[in-house]
């Protein structure tokens, strides 16, 4: 599941456990996918305001 992703294993494990508890067998596979996509979107959103140039100029 984590092959090629920068998503931490704890986020994927939480998705597996939470998905399995809430939606059964389908949630076992769908939970980590949804949670990891949400995690990557939040990380990208928080890095959006960080300038790449340390001087702050264009």
PDB file of N, CA, C and O in Angstrom:
ATOM      1  N   UNK A   1       0.815  -1.190   0.000  1.00  0.00           N
ATOM      2  CA  UNK A   1       0.000   0.000   0.000  1.00  0.00           C
ATOM      3  C   UNK A   1       0.860   1.254   0.000  1.00  0.00           C
ATOM      4  O   UNK A   1       0.525   2.227  -0.676  1.00  0.00           O
ATOM      5  N   UNK A   2       1.945   1.253   0.733  1.00  0.00           N
ATOM      6  CA  UNK A   2       2.763   2.455   0.872  1.00  0.00           C
ATOM      7  C   UNK A   2       3.866   2.535  -0.176  1.00  0.00           C
ATOM      8  O   UNK A   2       4.727   3.410  -0.087  1.00  0.00           O
ATOM      9  N   UNK A   3       3.863   1.666  -1.140  1.00  0.00           N
ATOM     10  CA  UNK A   3       4.918   1.673  -2.149  1.00  0.00           C
ATOM     11  C   UNK A   3       4.783   2.914  -3.031  1.00  0.00           C
ATOM     12  O   UNK A   3       3.768   3.105  -3.702  1.00  0.00           O
ATOM     13  N   UNK A   4       5.817   3.751  -3.020  1.00  0.00           N
ATOM     14  CA  UNK A   4       5.812   4.942  -3.841  1.00  0.00           C
ATOM     15  C   UNK A   4       5.138   6.146  -3.221  1.00  0.00           C
ATOM     16  O   UNK A   4       5.056   7.197  -3.857  1.00  0.00           O
ATOM     17  N   UNK A   5       4.657   6.022  -2.007  1.00  0.00           N
ATOM     18  CA  UNK A   5       3.984   7.141  -1.346  1.00  0.00           C
ATOM     19  C   UNK A   5       4.838   7.676  -0.216  1.00  0.00           C
ATOM     20  O   UNK A   5       5.652   6.958   0.365  1.00  0.00           O
ATOM     21  N   UNK A   6       4.639   8.951   0.087  1.00  0.00           N
ATOM     22  CA  UNK A   6       5.320   9.527   1.243  1.00  0.00           C
ATOM     23  C   UNK A   6       4.408   9.537   2.469  1.00  0.00           C
ATOM     24  O   UNK A   6       4.739  10.138   3.491  1.00  0.00           O
ATOM     25  N   UNK A   7       3.275   8.877   2.363  1.00  0.00           N
ATOM     26  CA  UNK A   7       2.318   8.815   3.464  1.00  0.00           C
ATOM     27  C   UNK A   7       2.884   7.931   4.576  1.00  0.00           C
ATOM     28  O   UNK A   7       3.342   6.821   4.306  1.00  0.00           O
ATOM     29  N   UNK A   8       2.858   8.409   5.826  1.00  0.00           N
ATOM     30  CA  UNK A   8       3.368   7.588   6.925  1.00  0.00           C
ATOM     31  C   UNK A   8       2.541   6.309   7.123  1.00  0.00           C
ATOM     32  O   UNK A   8       1.339   6.277   6.859  1.00  0.00           O
ATOM     33  N   UNK A   9       3.210   5.280   7.586  1.00  0.00           N
ATOM     34  CA  UNK A   9       2.556   3.999   7.792  1.00  0.00           C
ATOM     35  C   UNK A   9       1.446   4.087   8.841  1.00  0.00           C
ATOM     36  O   UNK A   9       0.472   3.337   8.777  1.00  0.00           O
ATOM     37  N   UNK A  10       1.589   4.994   9.801  1.00  0.00           N
ATOM     38  CA  UNK A  10       0.557   5.158  10.832  1.00  0.00           C
ATOM     39  C   UNK A  10      -0.755   5.640  10.217  1.00  0.00           C
ATOM     40  O   UNK A  10      -1.827   5.217  10.649  1.00  0.00           O
ATOM     41  N   UNK A  11      -0.687   6.511   9.223  1.00  0.00           N
ATOM     42  CA  UNK A  11      -1.902   6.990   8.548  1.00  0.00           C
ATOM     43  C   UNK A  11      -2.570   5.841   7.792  1.00  0.00           C
ATOM     44  O   UNK A  11      -3.795   5.718   7.812  1.00  0.00           O
ATOM     45  N   UNK A  12      -1.789   5.015   7.140  1.00  0.00           N
ATOM     46  CA  UNK A  12      -2.340   3.883   6.400  1.00  0.00           C
ATOM     47  C   UNK A  12      -2.938   2.853   7.351  1.00  0.00           C
ATOM     48  O   UNK A  12      -4.011   2.311   7.085  1.00  0.00           O
ATOM     49  N   UNK A  13      -2.249   2.581   8.460  1.00  0.00           N
ATOM     50  CA  UNK A  13      -2.762   1.631   9.442  1.00  0.00           C
ATOM     51  C   UNK A  13      -4.061   2.128  10.061  1.00  0.00           C
ATOM     52  O   UNK A  13      -4.982   1.344  10.289  1.00  0.00           O
ATOM     53  N   UNK A  14      -4.138   3.425  10.334  1.00  0.00           N
ATOM     54  CA  UNK A  14      -5.368   4.006  10.866  1.00  0.00           C
ATOM     55  C   UNK A  14      -6.507   3.862   9.852  1.00  0.00           C
ATOM     56  O   UNK A  14      -7.642   3.573  10.231  1.00  0.00           O
ATOM     57  N   UNK A  15      -6.208   4.060   8.577  1.00  0.00           N
ATOM     58  CA  UNK A  15      -7.219   3.886   7.539  1.00  0.00           C
ATOM     59  C   UNK A  15      -7.696   2.450   7.427  1.00  0.00           C
ATOM     60  O   UNK A  15      -8.882   2.201   7.211  1.00  0.00           O
ATOM     61  N   UNK A  16      -6.777   1.505   7.573  1.00  0.00           N
ATOM     62  CA  UNK A  16      -7.151   0.084   7.504  1.00  0.00           C
ATOM     63  C   UNK A  16      -8.062  -0.277   8.672  1.00  0.00           C
ATOM     64  O   UNK A  16      -9.113  -0.890   8.481  1.00  0.00           O
ATOM     65  N   UNK A  17      -7.664   0.099   9.867  1.00  0.00           N
ATOM     66  CA  UNK A  17      -8.458  -0.252  11.052  1.00  0.00           C
ATOM     67  C   UNK A  17      -9.806   0.474  11.045  1.00  0.00           C
ATOM     68  O   UNK A  17     -10.847  -0.140  11.279  1.00  0.00           O
ATOM     69  N   UNK A  18      -9.781   1.777  10.776  1.00  0.00           N
ATOM     70  CA  UNK A  18     -11.026   2.535  10.754  1.00  0.00           C
ATOM     71  C   UNK A  18     -11.961   2.103   9.647  1.00  0.00           C
ATOM     72  O   UNK A  18     -13.172   2.013   9.852  1.00  0.00           O
ATOM     73  N   UNK A  19     -11.415   1.837   8.485  1.00  0.00           N
ATOM     74  CA  UNK A  19     -12.254   1.380   7.379  1.00  0.00           C
ATOM     75  C   UNK A  19     -12.859   0.016   7.631  1.00  0.00           C
ATOM     76  O   UNK A  19     -14.019  -0.223   7.294  1.00  0.00           O
ATOM     77  N   UNK A  20     -12.090  -0.877   8.217  1.00  0.00           N
ATOM     78  CA  UNK A  20     -12.600  -2.216   8.514  1.00  0.00           C
ATOM     79  C   UNK A  20     -13.676  -2.170   9.588  1.00  0.00           C
ATOM     80  O   UNK A  20     -14.648  -2.923   9.524  1.00  0.00           O
ATOM     81  N   UNK A  21     -13.514  -1.301  10.569  1.00  0.00           N
ATOM     82  CA  UNK A  21     -14.519  -1.205  11.633  1.00  0.00           C
ATOM     83  C   UNK A  21     -15.820  -0.568  11.144  1.00  0.00           C
ATOM     84  O   UNK A  21     -16.905  -0.948  11.585  1.00  0.00           O
ATOM     85  N   UNK A  22     -15.711   0.391  10.240  1.00  0.00           N
ATOM     86  CA  UNK A  22     -16.920   1.091   9.815  1.00  0.00           C
ATOM     87  C   UNK A  22     -17.615   0.453   8.618  1.00  0.00           C
ATOM     88  O   UNK A  22     -18.845   0.434   8.567  1.00  0.00           O
ATOM     89  N   UNK A  23     -16.855  -0.072   7.647  1.00  0.00           N
ATOM     90  CA  UNK A  23     -17.468  -0.580   6.423  1.00  0.00           C
ATOM     91  C   UNK A  23     -17.117  -2.027   6.110  1.00  0.00           C
ATOM     92  O   UNK A  23     -17.413  -2.506   5.015  1.00  0.00           O
ATOM     93  N   UNK A  24     -16.508  -2.714   7.023  1.00  0.00           N
ATOM     94  CA  UNK A  24     -16.223  -4.130   6.825  1.00  0.00           C
ATOM     95  C   UNK A  24     -15.136  -4.388   5.803  1.00  0.00           C
ATOM     96  O   UNK A  24     -14.116  -3.699   5.779  1.00  0.00           O
ATOM     97  N   UNK A  25     -15.355  -5.380   4.962  1.00  0.00           N
ATOM     98  CA  UNK A  25     -14.341  -5.813   4.003  1.00  0.00           C
ATOM     99  C   UNK A  25     -14.050  -4.747   2.953  1.00  0.00           C
ATOM    100  O   UNK A  25     -12.901  -4.586   2.543  1.00  0.00           O
ATOM    101  N   UNK A  26     -15.062  -4.024   2.517  1.00  0.00           N
ATOM    102  CA  UNK A  26     -14.848  -2.957   1.535  1.00  0.00           C
ATOM    103  C   UNK A  26     -14.027  -1.838   2.162  1.00  0.00           C
ATOM    104  O   UNK A  26     -13.136  -1.287   1.515  1.00  0.00           O
ATOM    105  N   UNK A  27     -14.313  -1.500   3.400  1.00  0.00           N
ATOM    106  CA  UNK A  27     -13.576  -0.456   4.097  1.00  0.00           C
ATOM    107  C   UNK A  27     -12.134  -0.823   4.367  1.00  0.00           C
ATOM    108  O   UNK A  27     -11.287   0.055   4.527  1.00  0.00           O
ATOM    109  N   UNK A  28     -11.850  -2.102   4.419  1.00  0.00           N
ATOM    110  CA  UNK A  28     -10.480  -2.555   4.612  1.00  0.00           C
ATOM    111  C   UNK A  28      -9.583  -2.062   3.487  1.00  0.00           C
ATOM    112  O   UNK A  28      -8.414  -1.752   3.718  1.00  0.00           O
ATOM    113  N   UNK A  29     -10.109  -1.987   2.287  1.00  0.00           N
ATOM    114  CA  UNK A  29      -9.342  -1.521   1.134  1.00  0.00           C
ATOM    115  C   UNK A  29      -9.602  -0.054   0.823  1.00  0.00           C
ATOM    116  O   UNK A  29      -8.699   0.649   0.370  1.00  0.00           O
ATOM    117  N   UNK A  30     -10.800   0.407   1.053  1.00  0.00           N
ATOM    118  CA  UNK A  30     -11.158   1.781   0.717  1.00  0.00           C
ATOM    119  C   UNK A  30     -10.691   2.785   1.765  1.00  0.00           C
ATOM    120  O   UNK A  30     -10.352   3.916   1.417  1.00  0.00           O
ATOM    121  N   UNK A  31     -10.664   2.402   3.021  1.00  0.00           N
ATOM    122  CA  UNK A  31     -10.275   3.297   4.106  1.00  0.00           C
ATOM    123  C   UNK A  31      -8.877   3.881   3.971  1.00  0.00           C
ATOM    124  O   UNK A  31      -8.724   5.100   4.046  1.00  0.00           O
ATOM    125  N   UNK A  32      -7.852   3.058   3.774  1.00  0.00           N
ATOM    126  CA  UNK A  32      -6.505   3.616   3.651  1.00  0.00           C
ATOM    127  C   UNK A  32      -6.312   4.468   2.398  1.00  0.00           C
ATOM    128  O   UNK A  32      -5.522   5.412   2.407  1.00  0.00           O
ATOM    129  N   UNK A  33      -7.021   4.146   1.332  1.00  0.00           N
ATOM    130  CA  UNK A  33      -6.896   4.934   0.107  1.00  0.00           C
ATOM    131  C   UNK A  33      -7.462   6.329   0.330  1.00  0.00           C
ATOM    132  O   UNK A  33      -6.831   7.326  -0.022  1.00  0.00           O
ATOM    133  N   UNK A  34      -8.651   6.395   0.914  1.00  0.00           N
ATOM    134  CA  UNK A  34      -9.282   7.690   1.164  1.00  0.00           C
ATOM    135  C   UNK A  34      -8.464   8.502   2.160  1.00  0.00           C
ATOM    136  O   UNK A  34      -8.256   9.699   1.960  1.00  0.00           O
ATOM    137  N   UNK A  35      -8.004   7.871   3.218  1.00  0.00           N
ATOM    138  CA  UNK A  35      -7.248   8.590   4.238  1.00  0.00           C
ATOM    139  C   UNK A  35      -5.892   9.051   3.716  1.00  0.00           C
ATOM    140  O   UNK A  35      -5.451  10.147   4.061  1.00  0.00           O
ATOM    141  N   UNK A  36      -5.223   8.253   2.900  1.00  0.00           N
ATOM    142  CA  UNK A  36      -3.927   8.672   2.377  1.00  0.00           C
ATOM    143  C   UNK A  36      -4.069   9.799   1.352  1.00  0.00           C
ATOM    144  O   UNK A  36      -3.223  10.691   1.299  1.00  0.00           O
ATOM    145  N   UNK A  37      -5.124   9.767   0.542  1.00  0.00           N
ATOM    146  CA  UNK A  37      -5.361  10.875  -0.394  1.00  0.00           C
ATOM    147  C   UNK A  37      -5.663  12.148   0.378  1.00  0.00           C
ATOM    148  O   UNK A  37      -5.154  13.216   0.037  1.00  0.00           O
ATOM    149  N   UNK A  38      -6.486  12.046   1.414  1.00  0.00           N
ATOM    150  CA  UNK A  38      -6.792  13.202   2.248  1.00  0.00           C
ATOM    151  C   UNK A  38      -5.532  13.744   2.919  1.00  0.00           C
ATOM    152  O   UNK A  38      -5.343  14.958   2.996  1.00  0.00           O
ATOM    153  N   UNK A  39      -4.676  12.857   3.401  1.00  0.00           N
ATOM    154  CA  UNK A  39      -3.427  13.269   4.041  1.00  0.00           C
ATOM    155  C   UNK A  39      -2.524  14.007   3.049  1.00  0.00           C
ATOM    156  O   UNK A  39      -1.968  15.054   3.380  1.00  0.00           O
ATOM    157  N   UNK A  40      -2.377  13.471   1.845  1.00  0.00           N
ATOM    158  CA  UNK A  40      -1.523  14.110   0.844  1.00  0.00           C
ATOM    159  C   UNK A  40      -2.069  15.474   0.430  1.00  0.00           C
ATOM    160  O   UNK A  40      -1.296  16.400   0.182  1.00  0.00           O
ATOM    161  N   UNK A  41      -3.396  15.606   0.354  1.00  0.00           N
ATOM    162  CA  UNK A  41      -3.992  16.898   0.031  1.00  0.00           C
ATOM    163  C   UNK A  41      -3.750  17.921   1.128  1.00  0.00           C
ATOM    164  O   UNK A  41      -3.476  19.085   0.837  1.00  0.00           O
ATOM    165  N   UNK A  42      -3.848  17.505   2.384  1.00  0.00           N
ATOM    166  CA  UNK A  42      -3.599  18.413   3.504  1.00  0.00           C
ATOM    167  C   UNK A  42      -2.136  18.843   3.526  1.00  0.00           C
ATOM    168  O   UNK A  42      -1.841  20.013   3.766  1.00  0.00           O
ATOM    169  N   UNK A  43      -1.230  17.924   3.283  1.00  0.00           N
ATOM    170  CA  UNK A  43       0.197  18.262   3.252  1.00  0.00           C
ATOM    171  C   UNK A  43       0.489  19.232   2.108  1.00  0.00           C
ATOM    172  O   UNK A  43       1.234  20.195   2.293  1.00  0.00           O
ATOM    173  N   UNK A  44      -0.084  18.992   0.937  1.00  0.00           N
ATOM    174  CA  UNK A  44       0.123  19.898  -0.198  1.00  0.00           C
ATOM    175  C   UNK A  44      -0.483  21.265   0.085  1.00  0.00           C
ATOM    176  O   UNK A  44       0.084  22.284  -0.309  1.00  0.00           O
ATOM    177  N   UNK A  45      -1.617  21.299   0.756  1.00  0.00           N
ATOM    178  CA  UNK A  45      -2.274  22.559   1.078  1.00  0.00           C
ATOM    179  C   UNK A  45      -1.464  23.370   2.085  1.00  0.00           C
ATOM    180  O   UNK A  45      -1.378  24.593   1.969  1.00  0.00           O
ATOM    181  N   UNK A  46      -0.870  22.699   3.070  1.00  0.00           N
ATOM    182  CA  UNK A  46      -0.076  23.419   4.064  1.00  0.00           C
ATOM    183  C   UNK A  46       1.244  23.914   3.479  1.00  0.00           C
ATOM    184  O   UNK A  46       1.766  24.934   3.929  1.00  0.00           O
ATOM    185  N   UNK A  47       1.789  23.221   2.495  1.00  0.00           N
ATOM    186  CA  UNK A  47       3.032  23.657   1.858  1.00  0.00           C
ATOM    187  C   UNK A  47       2.798  24.722   0.790  1.00  0.00           C
ATOM    188  O   UNK A  47       3.756  25.286   0.262  1.00  0.00           O
ATOM    189  N   UNK A  48       1.554  25.000   0.472  1.00  0.00           N
ATOM    190  CA  UNK A  48       1.231  25.959  -0.564  1.00  0.00           C
ATOM    191  C   UNK A  48       1.679  27.367  -0.205  1.00  0.00           C
ATOM    192  O   UNK A  48       2.097  28.120  -1.084  1.00  0.00           O
ATOM    193  N   UNK A  49       1.601  27.738   1.070  1.00  0.00           N
ATOM    194  CA  UNK A  49       1.964  29.070   1.487  1.00  0.00           C
ATOM    195  C   UNK A  49       3.426  29.234   1.812  1.00  0.00           C
ATOM    196  O   UNK A  49       3.852  30.346   2.123  1.00  0.00           O
ATOM    197  N   UNK A  50       4.216  28.181   1.756  1.00  0.00           N
ATOM    198  CA  UNK A  50       5.638  28.249   2.097  1.00  0.00           C
ATOM    199  C   UNK A  50       6.426  28.640   0.854  1.00  0.00           C
ATOM    200  O   UNK A  50       6.376  27.931  -0.151  1.00  0.00           O
ATOM    201  N   UNK A  51       7.163  29.769   0.901  1.00  0.00           N
ATOM    202  CA  UNK A  51       7.949  30.161  -0.270  1.00  0.00           C
ATOM    203  C   UNK A  51       9.150  29.217  -0.463  1.00  0.00           C
ATOM    204  O   UNK A  51       9.757  28.769   0.509  1.00  0.00           O
ATOM    205  N   UNK A  52       9.476  28.927  -1.713  1.00  0.00           N
ATOM    206  CA  UNK A  52      10.610  28.047  -1.990  1.00  0.00           C
ATOM    207  C   UNK A  52      11.919  28.813  -1.942  1.00  0.00           C
ATOM    208  O   UNK A  52      12.966  28.220  -1.686  1.00  0.00           O
ATOM    209  N   UNK A  53      11.886  30.124  -2.184  1.00  0.00           N
ATOM    210  CA  UNK A  53      13.068  30.967  -2.137  1.00  0.00           C
ATOM    211  C   UNK A  53      13.222  31.536  -0.724  1.00  0.00           C
ATOM    212  O   UNK A  53      12.316  32.217  -0.245  1.00  0.00           O
ATOM    213  N   UNK A  54      14.347  31.274  -0.042  1.00  0.00           N
ATOM    214  CA  UNK A  54      14.497  31.760   1.328  1.00  0.00           C
ATOM    215  C   UNK A  54      14.463  33.269   1.454  1.00  0.00           C
ATOM    216  O   UNK A  54      14.130  33.783   2.521  1.00  0.00           O
ATOM    217  N   UNK A  55      14.800  34.001   0.387  1.00  0.00           N
ATOM    218  CA  UNK A  55      14.789  35.464   0.469  1.00  0.00           C
ATOM    219  C   UNK A  55      13.382  36.037   0.374  1.00  0.00           C
ATOM    220  O   UNK A  55      13.164  37.201   0.710  1.00  0.00           O
ATOM    221  N   UNK A  56      12.416  35.224  -0.086  1.00  0.00           N
ATOM    222  CA  UNK A  56      11.045  35.658  -0.187  1.00  0.00           C
ATOM    223  C   UNK A  56      10.731  36.379  -1.482  1.00  0.00           C
ATOM    224  O   UNK A  56       9.584  36.771  -1.698  1.00  0.00           O
ATOM    225  N   UNK A  57      11.689  36.560  -2.329  1.00  0.00           N
ATOM    226  CA  UNK A  57      11.493  37.253  -3.597  1.00  0.00           C
ATOM    227  C   UNK A  57      11.112  36.306  -4.708  1.00  0.00           C
ATOM    228  O   UNK A  57      11.221  35.090  -4.550  1.00  0.00           O
ATOM    229  N   UNK A  58      10.659  36.849  -5.850  1.00  0.00           N
ATOM    230  CA  UNK A  58      10.273  35.979  -6.975  1.00  0.00           C
ATOM    231  C   UNK A  58      11.443  35.383  -7.724  1.00  0.00           C
ATOM    232  O   UNK A  58      11.246  34.639  -8.685  1.00  0.00           O
TER     233      UNK A  58
END
